Every structure is written in C-alpha cells, then in structure tokens.
Amino acid sequence: MRHLIFLGLAASLGLGALIGLALYIYERPTILHVAVQRDSDDQAILTAAAQKFARDRDSIRLKLVPVDNVAEAAQTFQEGRADLAVVRTDISMPANGASVLIMRKNLVILIAPAGSSLHTVGDLKGRKIGVLRNTPLATDPNQPSLLKTILAQYDVPFKSVTTVPLALEDVQRAVQDKRVDAVLAVGVPDAGALAKVVAAVTAAGQKQPVFIPISDAKAIADRSPYYESAEVVRGLFGGAPPRPSKTFETLSVATRLVAQRRLRDDTVAALTKLLLTVRPVLALRLPMANRIEVPSTSRGAALPVHPGAAAYIDDEEESFFDKYSDVIYITALCLSALGSAAAALASRFSTGTRAADDVVLARLLAIVKVARSADLETLDALEAEVDELLATAFAPEAMRLQSDAPRINALGIAFEHAHHALAKRRKTLAPSTYSAFKPRIASDRDGKDEPVSKASFLL
C-alpha cells in the first residue's frame, strides 16, 4: 500500500509540474516583429507603444524592424520576416495579411500654384506633376499606382504626363522655377508632409493655391477596395482667405497595421486591446496617435480584418473557459478514469492482502483446536508450521501490503494464542513422558530385598 501512496505523490507532483509549465508558457510574453518605415510617425507611435508594453509587463512585446518605405515594409511582411507591418492600401496590401487597426486615413491632394490654368484632373494632360519621394508607386503590377488610377478615371493617358520626384524641401523652388505644374501629396492635413506641401505651393504662388478636386472619388472607391472617398472641407489648411476656399471631393488612402493570418486570434485580440488602451496616453506626446481607429468588421468589408481584432472590436472574445472548455472537460474525464483505476488497483491489492490474512488466521485457529489433542510429534510439526506462518505474515514485503493496524493486531493475538495452546498441551503431556520417582530398594547379601529404613535413606 505504501508504494501506491508514493506513486500517487509522484503523479501529483508530475501533474503539478505540468500545470506550472503550462502556466509559464501561457503567461510568457509574446514578441511580435513589426516592419515600419523609419523616421515616420508610425515608427514613433509604435516605439512609444513598445516601451509602454515593456514597462507595464504586458503579454505582448513589440520589436520594430525599420525599413526605408511602406513598399519595403509590405515586402518584408510578405516574405514572412515580420509578424506585423504598417502598410498603405494603395501601395501593396500583402495577400497573407489582415487588418488590425487603421493607423490613419490620408488625404490625396492635387495642388497647383495661384494663377494656374489647371482646375480639373483632365487639365493635367501634357503637364509635369511633382510627386514627393515618400509617395512610392505600387509594387504590385496588378495594382495601379495612385496617380495612374486617378488619371485613368478621366481618360488621361499616364504617358501623357511627366512625373518629377521631389524632396519636401524642394517643392517651393520647383514650383517657382516652373519645373512642375502641380504637386501630388498624400498625408494628414494637420501635420507632416501634406501641410508643408500646401504651405510651400502657397508661398511659391504668393496667393491662394488651386486645389484640383477628384470629383469622381466615389466611383474610384467603388471599383477598388484600396481607396475611399473623402471630403476636404473649406479652410482645412487654415489661412486668410481660407485654404481651400470651398469644400471639394478627393480620394483617401489608409495606412493600416496588418498582421499575419497565422497569428493566434487571442494574440491579435490582446494586441488590439493594448494599442487602443494606450492610445490616449501616446497622444499626449504624439498627436498623430489620435488618428488610430478600428477598421470595419462587417462581412462586406473590402479589406479583411483579422479574426482576433474583429472579436475584440465586436466584443465577441472568448473567455478562457470558452476556449479551453473541451480540453478541461476531457482532462477531467481522464483524471476521473485514472482515479477510478488507481482506486480499483488499490482495492485489489488490499483484497488480496486481506484474503491472505484470513487464511493465516483460519489456520492458526485450526492449530489451536488440533493442539488440544495432539501428541508430542504432532506438536513439533504444529510449532514448526506456526513459526513458518509467523515468518511469512510478518516478512518486510508482506508488512508493506498490510492494509491497517487492527488486522496486524489480530494476527499478533492469533499467533500468541496458538503458541499458548501448544505450550499448554506440551505441559500437559510432559509428566507422562517420565516414570514416577520411587525410592530404590537395597538388597542384602543374601539377595533378599529389605526395605530401606527412613533413617538409612536420610543417611
């Protein structure tokens, strides 16, 4: 029985170790690699978020992989060298990725200097268009570049225009020197390149610039999931008179944080929760963080959303019990079966031990009965049998299987009673084995017996 207890303790310790290992693995932080354009607002936001996660010892840790532009970020992600990436929908949406969050929505602005004859997209035919170097072309051959998509809507051949790459600091000089007739810029209106481009073109023309609307933006967005229509309201870029002087339609492209589809749903849900939770804190230092928003999770959404992010956004996350209820149920059944088997095994050992004890007790009682009428030769045999029974019943290996103390005491009493019965019978038989003592009769010289006198016996 004692070895069964040891086996039970060993099994309990092993189970405890397995549970501890499982908890350690479950609680260990998950490290996610993020491909992001270096020296960008996205890098600043994600760096601050990674530092916050590390300080708070959250379950998710971010490790940034800086790249030169969003096209390279998409390529790095596509090759599996990053778990997450910040990409722009009009550049290259990775086929193996799904949206987690929208980092921001960027406006597409076509702007010309004051006094320009350009008022519609159709007027751009045969003109020179400045394109900022941080506005790369699409890397997917099946996905037209932003400018090509806009021109195609208005039947302007892409080859009829000349694109001139520009650095942000060269925009004003290029407009003044007539090296470009208009500038294409993409960004948010309150900060970054877009606001600086508007300011540079305004300064070059010294008057109110000309904003060229993309009036068919809704039609373009209906044909392609990579674009959305947006409205540029009057005075969005400030100034007096306000810039622009009236509201107009244009395109919008989103910068998204995408995750590998292979990532676990609970991991992406935790990441989504953490980023949305720290957003207000990050926005105190980085106002661009306020533009982070959740994507559409409707079934008809053009761009897929990762199931983990969708579950958190729609408040449909599964609890720990929901996710692992089947495992818990099966484990409970297995443990119950193991417990029943152990109990049955212990009962079998115990039953076998009790049966052996009962045989010994029955034989000892039989020896007691036989001893009452046994002769000396039988007594010797019975005593040898009792000694053998005693050696067998109280051997070390037999003692380990004894079920309880009362049965051991019963065996001890039975052995004592048997020895007592044997000793009593032997004592009863002892006088008959010796002749009674009689005084020796002395003979006289004549051979006649004469009784010995009391005086002579004493002498």
Secondary structure, DSSP 8 states (H G I E B T S, - for coil): -HHHHHHHHHHHHHHHHHHHHHHHHHHS-EEEEEEEETTSHHHHHHHHHHHHHHHTT-SEEEEEEEESSHHHHHHHHHTTS-SEEEEETTT---TTEEEEEEEEEEEEEEEE-TT-S--SGGGGTT-EEEEETTS---SSTTS--HHHHHHHHTT--GGGSEEEEE-GGGHHHHHHTTS-SEEEEEE-TTSHHHHHHHHHHHHHHTS--EEE--TTHHHHHHH-TT-EEEEE-TTTT-TTTTSSSS-EEEEEEEEEEEEETTS-HHHHHHHHHHHHHHHHHHHTT-GGGGG-B----STT-SS-B-HHHHHHHTT----HHHHHHHHHHHHHHHHHHHHHHHHHHHHHHHHHHHHHHHHHHHHHHHHHHHHTT--HHHHHHHHHHHHHHHHHHTSHHHHHT---HHHHHHHHHHHHHHHHHHHHHHHHHTGGGS-------EE-TTS-EE---HHHHH-
